[in-house]
Amino acid sequence: MVAGDSVLFLSKDLAVDSERRELRAGGTIVPIEPQVFDVLLYLIQHRDRVVSRDDLIASVWKGRIVSESTLTSRINAVRRAIGDSGEKQEFIRTLARKGFRWIAPIDASNEVKMGVDGPALNVPRRPSIAVLPFTNMSGDSEQDSFADGVTEEIITGLSRVRWFFVIARGSSFAYRGRDISPDRVARELGVRYILMGSVRRADDRVRVTAQLIDGISRGNVWARSYDRALADIFSLQDEITQTIVGAIEPELGRAERERARIKQRDSIDAWSIYQRGMFHLFRYTQNDLARARELFESATIVDPDLAPAYSAIAEAYYYEVVYGFARSPDDNRKRAIDSAQKAVSLDRDDAGAHCTLGRIRYLRREYAAAISELELALDLNPSLALAHYGLGAAYVFSGRPYEALPSLEAAIRLSPQDPNMGSFLVRIAEAKYLIGDDESAVRFALKALAQPSFQWSRYAILIAALGQLGRRDEAQHYLVEVTRTRPDFSVEFLRTMHPFSQDMGIDRYYEGLRKAGVPESSSDQ
């Protein structure tokens, strides 16, 4: 566990406080025996490896003789306390004849998120706001994506105001369905204002309610209810955004208010299809990415000028490459850049489109062009966490690790609960490795590995750093893990798949892999 970080969020609003020795679900203390709590805490602290029965006995029972049934009963008690079971194994996986491993994602870094009782993130001096997902009140789950779209457009509009600090979509949407007080959300995200609301869509009408809350004083800044024709939804989103800007920063000039204006769309149907695609895109599975592309392409048929849909098509191709789903990565990169360029040509003021194009550029090892696009994205939207991340990644891949770190840290501050946090952290691990700080590289790689979803790059940098440190046995453990999913994992695989510049001294990366025992090619395994 990271020193000074006593509260860890597990999942489903479940938290463990190591200092108070409490397990909490939704703010309520869950009764748990001291010995059972010790087993839980030990599994979490050593989640980077399989914990043997002997490890647990040595730590929890101080080496005393313990029967097999006693140990099994304590593991079962842990599972019951956290809502797991031997059948589901969503939190704790049992490995026959080896032991146990904590597999659920948790938030264990001070850089990423502070617990409810931990120190709050510093609130920026400039106006800061988080827009929580608007609740779908239609009674139809099919309208969830519509409510998400309303929320996302407001976030985008607010982000265009240069001196606003706006929490990214990924972190805001991490609070979906969680019953947490606005002041706690403000403390966890390090912002002053929280916008909450709801959307009810029925036939050709839509009702939107919105409430702006001061997270420090806990007072309401304003609350409004809007009842409009569905065709007016884009004007309504713009009106809400403009009202927020005026309420938070009344001295803003006309130019900044204009920057916050939402891009008007031509078709509510195309926009709705696009938002359904976004729901699938952010799930990052192979099937969801394929379905997302289908929906985005359908949206462009309805409205050929809907720039965000082309950008989203590019994103889907991008993530298929990153997650290793693409049958032909080169083909994906080509299709991605074509779609991204189309999006930019349709709307040159769309920061997200430039961000997407920039990230695809570095995937093609076009580093100078990538950095230029990402800098332009940040000029248009200084609060775009993904653009800060992309700029940091471009610096890492092009061999400028010292320049990368401020951008990557800015991305984490703007989106401390981002679903892409694993990528944010692994880029920091790579930057640390490239400057020769192998211990820090291991630390950040382990944090990245604790995040949801599988990415081979998290294993790669961890194995390389462990190899440089002479910790070959540990490296071999992770090599076995990664090859279960990527049997072709090898030095040759990394050289082909990772977008590092080939003339930046990257040989040290491959050297670390070889020291760790990674085969030169998949045929050598």
C-alpha positions in Angstrom: 0.0 0.0 0.0 1.2 3.5 -0.8 2.4 5.3 2.3 0.0 7.9 3.5 -2.9 6.5 1.5 -5.1 4.8 4.1 -8.4 4.6 2.1 -8.5 2.4 -1.0 -11.6 2.3 -3.3 -12.2 -1.3 -4.4 -15.4 -1.1 -6.5 -19.1 -0.7 -6.3 -18.6 2.1 -3.7 -16.7 -0.3 -1.5 -13.7 1.1 0.4 -11.2 -0.2 2.9 -9.5 2.1 5.5 -6.3 0.6 6.7 -5.8 3.1 9.5 -9.3 2.8 11.0 -9.4 -0.9 10.1 -12.8 -0.4 8.5 -14.6 -1.9 5.5 -17.3 0.4 4.2 -20.0 -0.1 1.6 -21.7 3.1 0.5 -20.4 4.9 3.6 -21.8 2.2 5.9 -19.3 0.1 8.0 -19.5 -3.6 7.1 -19.0 -5.8 10.2 -15.8 -7.8 9.8 -13.7 -9.8 12.2 -10.2 -8.5 12.9 -8.5 -11.6 11.5 -10.7 -11.6 8.4 -9.8 -7.9 7.9 -6.1 -8.8 8.1 -6.5 -11.4 5.3 -8.4 -8.9 3.2 -5.7 -6.2 3.7 -2.8 -8.6 3.0 -4.4 -9.7 -0.3 -4.9 -6.1 -1.4 -1.4 -5.0 -0.4 0.2 -7.9 -2.3 -2.2 -7.8 -5.3 0.8 -7.7 -7.7 1.4 -11.4 -7.2 -0.2 -14.7 -6.1 -0.3 -15.0 -2.3 0.4 -18.5 -1.1 -1.3 -20.1 1.9 2.1 -20.0 3.7 2.3 -16.3 3.1 -1.1 -15.7 4.7 -0.2 -17.9 7.7 3.1 -16.2 8.2 1.6 -12.7 8.1 -1.9 -13.1 9.7 -1.2 -16.0 12.1 2.5 -15.1 12.6 3.6 -18.6 11.6 1.3 -20.5 14.0 0.0 -23.9 12.9 -3.4 -23.3 11.2 -5.7 -25.9 9.7 -6.7 -25.9 6.1 -10.4 -25.4 7.1 -9.6 -22.3 9.2 -7.8 -20.6 6.4 -10.6 -21.5 3.9 -13.2 -20.1 6.3 -11.3 -16.8 6.6 -11.1 -16.5 2.8 -14.8 -17.3 2.5 -15.6 -14.7 5.2 -13.6 -12.1 3.2 -15.6 -12.9 0.1 -18.9 -12.6 1.9 -17.9 -9.2 3.3 -17.0 -7.8 -0.1 -19.9 -9.4 -2.1 -17.7 -12.0 -3.8 -18.0 -15.8 -3.9 -15.9 -18.9 -4.9 -18.1 -19.2 -8.0 -17.9 -15.5 -9.2 -14.3 -14.8 -8.1 -14.7 -11.2 -9.1 -12.4 -9.9 -6.4 -10.3 -12.8 -5.3 -9.1 -15.5 -7.6 -8.2 -19.0 -6.3 -5.3 -20.6 -8.2 -5.2 -24.4 -7.5 -2.2 -25.5 -5.5 -0.7 -22.0 -5.7 -2.8 -19.7 -3.5 -4.9 -16.5 -4.0 -4.7 -13.3 -5.8 -6.7 -10.0 -5.6 -7.7 -9.3 -9.2 -10.3 -6.5 -9.0 -9.2 -3.0 -9.9 -8.6 -0.6 -7.0 -7.4 2.9 -6.6 -4.2 2.8 -4.6 -2.2 5.9 -5.7 -2.2 9.3 -4.1 -1.7 10.7 -7.5 -4.9 9.2 -8.7 -7.6 9.7 -6.1 -7.8 10.5 -2.4 -10.3 8.7 -0.1 -13.1 10.3 1.7 -11.1 10.6 4.9 -7.8 11.3 3.1 -6.4 14.7 2.2 -8.4 16.5 -0.5 -6.9 17.5 -3.8 -6.0 21.2 -3.9 -8.8 23.2 -5.6 -7.3 25.3 -8.4 -7.4 29.1 -8.2 -9.4 29.3 -11.4 -13.0 28.3 -11.5 -13.2 24.5 -11.3 -16.2 22.2 -12.0 -17.2 18.6 -12.5 -20.4 17.8 -14.4 -21.8 14.5 -13.1 -23.8 12.2 -15.5 -27.3 13.5 -15.9 -29.8 10.9 -14.7 -32.1 9.3 -17.3 -35.6 9.8 -15.9 -37.4 8.4 -19.0 -37.9 4.9 -17.5 -36.3 3.5 -20.7 -32.7 2.3 -20.5 -32.3 2.9 -24.2 -32.3 6.6 -23.4 -29.2 6.4 -21.1 -27.0 7.3 -24.0 -29.1 10.3 -24.8 -28.7 11.6 -21.2 -25.0 10.9 -21.5 -24.8 12.9 -24.6 -26.4 15.9 -23.0 -23.9 15.7 -20.2 -20.9 15.3 -22.5 -21.9 18.3 -24.7 -22.1 20.5 -21.6 -18.6 19.3 -20.4 -17.3 20.1 -23.9 -18.8 23.6 -23.9 -17.5 24.4 -20.5 -14.0 23.1 -21.4 -13.7 25.7 -24.1 -13.5 28.5 -21.6 -9.8 29.0 -21.3 -9.6 29.8 -17.6 -12.0 27.1 -16.4 -10.7 23.9 -14.9 -13.1 21.2 -16.0 -12.9 17.6 -14.9 -12.8 15.2 -17.9 -15.7 13.0 -18.9 -14.0 9.8 -17.8 -13.7 10.9 -14.2 -17.1 12.5 -14.0 -18.8 9.4 -15.4 -17.0 7.3 -12.8 -19.7 8.5 -10.4 -22.6 7.2 -12.4 -25.1 5.4 -10.2 -23.2 6.2 -7.0 -25.1 7.9 -4.2 -22.4 10.3 -3.0 -22.8 13.8 -1.7 -21.7 16.6 -4.0 -19.3 18.0 -1.4 -17.6 14.6 -1.2 -17.3 14.4 -5.0 -15.9 18.0 -5.0 -13.3 16.9 -2.4 -12.3 13.8 -4.3 -11.9 15.5 -7.6 -10.5 18.8 -6.2 -13.0 21.2 -7.7 -15.3 23.9 -6.3 -18.5 23.4 -8.3 -20.6 20.3 -9.1 -23.3 20.3 -11.8 -26.0 17.6 -11.4 -29.1 17.1 -13.4 -31.7 14.8 -15.0 -33.1 14.2 -18.5 -36.6 13.0 -19.3 -37.3 12.3 -23.0 -40.8 11.5 -24.2 -41.9 11.4 -27.8 -40.8 14.8 -29.3 -40.4 16.6 -25.9 -37.5 16.7 -23.5 -37.3 18.0 -19.9 -33.9 18.8 -18.4 -33.3 19.9 -14.8 -29.9 21.1 -13.7 -28.5 22.2 -10.3 -25.2 23.9 -9.7 -23.7 23.3 -6.2 -20.8 25.0 -4.5 -18.9 22.0 -3.1 -17.1 24.1 -0.5 -20.0 25.9 1.0 -22.5 23.1 0.0 -24.9 25.9 -1.1 -26.9 26.0 -4.3 -25.7 28.5 -6.9 -28.7 28.0 -9.1 -31.3 25.4 -10.1 -33.3 25.4 -13.3 -35.8 23.2 -15.1 -36.2 23.3 -18.9 -39.1 21.9 -21.0 -38.5 22.0 -24.7 -39.2 20.3 -28.0 -36.7 17.6 -28.8 -35.5 19.5 -31.8 -34.3 22.3 -29.5 -32.0 20.0 -27.4 -28.8 21.6 -28.9 -29.9 25.1 -28.1 -30.9 23.9 -24.6 -27.4 22.4 -24.0 -25.9 25.7 -25.1 -28.3 27.7 -22.8 -27.3 25.6 -19.8 -23.6 26.0 -20.6 -23.9 29.7 -21.0 -25.9 30.0 -17.7 -23.2 28.1 -15.8 -20.4 30.3 -17.3 -22.3 33.4 -16.3 -23.1 32.1 -12.8 -19.6 31.0 -12.0 -17.6 33.8 -13.6 -19.9 36.8 -14.3 -17.0 39.0 -15.4 -16.3 36.8 -18.4 -16.2 38.7 -21.6 -18.3 38.0 -24.6 -15.4 36.3 -26.4 -15.1 33.6 -23.7 -18.9 33.1 -23.7 -18.7 32.5 -27.4 -15.9 30.0 -26.9 -18.3 28.0 -24.7 -21.0 27.8 -27.4 -21.9 24.3 -28.3 -21.4 23.2 -31.9 -24.9 23.0 -33.5 -25.8 19.7 -35.1 -28.0 19.2 -38.1 -29.7 16.0 -37.1 -31.0 14.8 -33.7 -31.3 11.3 -35.1 -27.6 11.2 -36.2 -26.5 12.7 -32.8 -28.6 10.0 -30.9 -27.0 7.2 -33.0 -23.6 8.7 -32.3 -24.2 8.8 -28.6 -25.3 5.1 -28.6 -21.9 4.4 -30.2 -20.1 6.3 -27.5 -21.7 4.1 -24.9 -20.1 1.0 -26.6 -16.8 2.8 -27.3 -16.1 3.5 -23.6 -16.5 -0.2 -22.7 -13.3 -1.0 -24.6 -14.1 -4.7 -25.4 -13.5 -6.2 -28.8 -17.3 -6.6 -29.5 -18.2 -3.2 -28.2 -15.5 -1.4 -30.3 -16.8 -3.2 -33.4 -20.4 -2.3 -32.5 -19.4 1.3 -31.8 -17.9 1.6 -35.3 -21.1 0.3 -36.9 -23.1 3.0 -35.0 -20.7 5.8 -35.8 -20.8 4.8 -39.5 -24.6 4.8 -39.4 -24.5 8.3 -37.9 -22.4 9.5 -40.8 -24.9 8.1 -43.3 -27.7 10.1 -41.6 -25.5 13.2 -41.3 -22.4 13.1 -43.5 -21.1 16.3 -41.8 -21.2 15.1 -38.2 -17.5 15.6 -37.4 -17.5 13.9 -34.0 -18.7 10.6 -35.6 -15.7 10.5 -37.9 -13.4 11.2 -35.0 -15.1 8.4 -33.0 -14.6 6.0 -35.8 -10.9 6.8 -35.7 -10.9 6.3 -31.9 -12.5 2.8 -32.3 -9.8 1.8 -34.8 -7.1 3.3 -32.4 -8.3 1.3 -29.4 -8.5 -1.9 -31.5 -4.7 -1.5 -32.1 -3.9 -0.5 -28.5 -5.8 -3.4 -27.0 -4.4 -5.9 -29.5 -7.8 -6.6 -31.2 -6.9 -5.5 -34.7 -6.3 -8.3 -37.2 -4.2 -5.9 -39.3 -2.8 -3.0 -37.2 -1.4 -1.3 -40.2 -4.8 -1.3 -41.9 -6.4 0.0 -38.7 -3.9 2.8 -38.5 -4.6 3.8 -42.1 -8.4 3.8 -41.6 -8.1 5.7 -38.3 -6.0 8.5 -39.8 -8.4 8.9 -42.8 -11.4 9.2 -40.4 -9.6 11.6 -38.1 -8.5 13.8 -40.9 -12.1 13.9 -42.2 -13.2 15.0 -38.7 -10.7 17.8 -38.6 -11.6 19.0 -42.1 -15.3 19.2 -41.1 -14.6 21.1 -37.8 -11.2 22.7 -37.3 -12.3 24.1 -33.9 -13.0 20.7 -32.5 -10.3 20.0 -29.9 -11.3 16.3 -29.6 -10.8 15.8 -33.4 -7.3 17.2 -33.2 -6.6 15.1 -30.1 -7.6 12.0 -31.9 -5.6 12.8 -35.0 -2.5 13.6 -32.9 -2.7 10.3 -31.0 -3.1 8.3 -34.2 -0.1 10.2 -35.6 2.2 8.9 -32.8 0.8 5.5 -33.3 2.2 5.8 -36.8 5.5 7.2 -35.4 4.8 10.6 -36.9 6.0 12.4 -33.7 6.4 16.0 -34.8 3.0 16.0 -36.5 1.4 14.4 -33.4 2.9 16.9 -31.0 1.6 19.8 -33.3 -1.9 18.4 -33.4 -2.0 17.8 -29.6 -0.7 21.3 -28.8 -3.5 22.7 -31.1 -6.0 20.6 -29.2 -4.9 22.1 -25.9 -5.0 25.6 -27.3 -8.7 24.9 -28.2 -9.5 23.1 -24.9 -7.0 23.5 -22.1 -9.1 21.1 -19.9 -8.9 18.1 -22.3 -7.2 15.5 -20.2 -6.8 13.1 -23.1 -4.9 15.7 -25.1 -2.5 16.3 -22.1 -2.0 12.5 -22.0 -1.5 12.3 -25.7 1.1 15.0 -25.6 2.9 13.2 -22.8 2.7 9.9 -24.7 4.1 11.6 -27.9 7.1 12.9 -25.8 7.7 9.4 -24.3 7.5 7.6 -27.6 9.8 10.2 -29.3 12.5 9.9 -26.6 11.7 13.1 -24.5 10.7 11.6 -21.2 11.5 14.6 -19.0 9.1 16.7 -21.1 6.5 14.0 -20.9 6.0 14.0 -17.1 4.3 17.4 -16.7 1.7 16.6 -19.4 1.0 13.2 -17.9 0.6 14.6 -14.4 -1.8 17.3 -15.8 -3.9 14.5 -17.4 -4.2 12.7 -14.0 -5.1 15.9 -12.2 -7.8 16.8 -14.8 -9.2 13.2 -14.7 -8.2 11.5 -11.4 -10.7 8.6 -12.0 -10.3 8.2 -15.8 -11.1 4.8 -17.3 -7.8 5.3 -19.2 -5.8 5.6 -16.0 -3.9 2.5 -16.8 -2.5 4.2 -19.9 -1.7 7.4 -18.0 0.3 5.4 -15.4 2.1 3.1 -17.9 3.3 6.2 -19.8 4.7 7.6 -16.6 6.4 4.2 -15.9 8.0 4.3 -19.4 9.2 7.9 -18.9 10.7 6.9 -15.5 12.4 3.9 -17.1 13.8 6.0 -20.0 15.4 8.4 -17.5 17.0 5.5 -15.6 14.7 5.5 -12.6 13.9 1.7 -12.7 12.4 1.5 -9.2 9.9 4.2 -10.0 9.1 2.5 -13.3 8.3 -0.7 -11.4 6.1 1.2 -8.9 4.0 3.0 -11.6 3.8 -0.1 -13.8 2.3 -2.0 -10.8 -0.2 0.8 -10.4 -1.1 0.6 -14.0 -1.4 -3.2 -13.8 -4.0 -2.8 -11.0 -6.3 -0.8 -13.3 -9.1 -2.5 -15.2 -8.6 -4.2 -18.6 -5.6 -6.0 -20.0 -2.9 -4.1 -21.8 0.4 -5.9 -22.8 2.3 -2.6 -22.6 1.8 -2.5 -18.8 3.5 -5.9 -18.5 6.2 -5.0 -20.9 7.6 -2.0 -19.0 7.3 -3.8 -15.7 9.2 -6.8 -17.0 11.9 -4.6 -18.6 12.4 -2.6 -15.4 12.6 -5.7 -13.2 15.1 -7.2 -15.7 17.3 -4.1 -15.3 17.1 -4.4 -11.5 18.1 -8.0 -11.6 14.8 -9.2 -10.3 14.5 -12.0 -12.9 12.2 -14.3 -10.8 9.6 -11.5 -10.4 9.9 -10.6 -14.1 9.3 -14.3 -15.1 6.1 -14.3 -13.0 4.7 -11.4 -15.0 6.0 -12.9 -18.3 4.0 -16.1 -17.6 0.9 -13.9 -16.9 1.2 -11.8 -20.1 1.8 -14.8 -22.4 -1.4 -16.4 -21.3 -3.2 -13.6 -23.2 -0.4 -12.7 -25.7 1.4 -15.9 -26.5 3.3 -14.0 -29.1 4.8 -11.6 -26.5 8.5 -11.2 -27.3 11.2 -8.6 -28.1 10.2 -8.8 -31.7 6.5 -8.3 -30.8 7.4 -5.2 -28.8 9.6 -3.8 -31.6 6.7 -4.2 -34.0 3.8 -3.1 -31.9 5.2 -0.3 -29.6 5.3 3.1 -31.3 8.7 4.0 -29.8 11.2 5.9 -32.1 13.8 3.4 -33.3 16.7 6.0 -32.9 16.2 7.3 -29.4 18.2 4.8 -27.4 15.3 2.5 -27.0 17.7 -0.4 -27.1 17.7 -0.2 -23.3 14.1 -1.2 -23.3 14.9 -4.4 -25.2 18.0 -4.9 -23.1 15.8 -5.0 -20.0 13.4 -7.5 -21.6 16.3 -9.8 -22.5 17.7 -9.6 -19.0 14.3 -10.7 -17.8 14.3 -13.7 -20.0 11.9 -12.5 -22.7 12.4 -14.5 -25.9 13.7 -12.7 -29.0 10.7 -13.9 -31.0 7.5 -15.9 -30.5 9.1 -18.8 -32.3 11.8 -19.0 -29.6 9.3 -19.8 -26.9 
